[in-house]
């Protein structure tokens, strides 16, 4: 029967050894990792915890669990404009299910390899299934994107279509039927979101503020507004909703907008940076969607001045 250390050596240590980094002096294998500074940069650090039955289905495929666990943390780095550096993992397991662990590691490895981010340490213990990942990334000194930099007159943008994770969740719970293509798209966006790291890094000299949409569009927009001390006029009709939502009721559309789990970037761009933003879209071959403007005064209103109450996922 495999013990803790044999599991670490067999499944987790390779996640550090397979990805070389000049800033990792020593990774997994000792009481601490030894990590080197990167001159001219600051270290951006974020942590997320995922609990079975709360943040993912208890019977979810372990590859999907591993993938999403790292994805949501990398999305936080993207929101700050940071380049991935390394991550740690604390994993609580109900038992020694090596098939589950193998799949979980395979899911993490997809993004770890894609974004060249090594695992440098962590912990494993026994208990109800949960996991915590701490991720670190490099951001040019004093240039990290924050929620608090938005100014009145800035234009609001979102990095992609909204609502696909909501549709994927509804399909997962057999609450909704879609055609095969839309079902695949919804499940992919819900289970395996792609962190917008390239976009975030290139927004550093363009955007005034940014965050990723994890709790829901209006809830996360409200986080930006509160931090920046301003308000927003949101153009509801300009929101790039997932195509299947167009045939659904206004109530379902509102639920989808505020569902969260999007991991798109929501960001503000000053008027004098619009030309740079256009060039950035061409450079990255992406489409960014204008959805409103930032205004004087608190809260969110629609184009007619009607207040929009922020709504989204709440942990408690």
Beta strands, then each sheet from edge to edge (+ up, - down):
strand 1: 24-26
strand 2: 34-35
strand 3: 41-51
strand 4: 83-93
strand 5: 118-126
strand 6: 130-140
strand 7: 155-158
strand 8: 207-212
strand 9: 231-234
strand 10: 265-269
strand 11: 289-295
strand 12: 299-301
strand 13: 307-308
sheet 1: 1+ 2-
sheet 2: 3+ 6- 4+ 5+
sheet 3: 8+ 10- 7+ 11- 9+ 12+ 13-
end
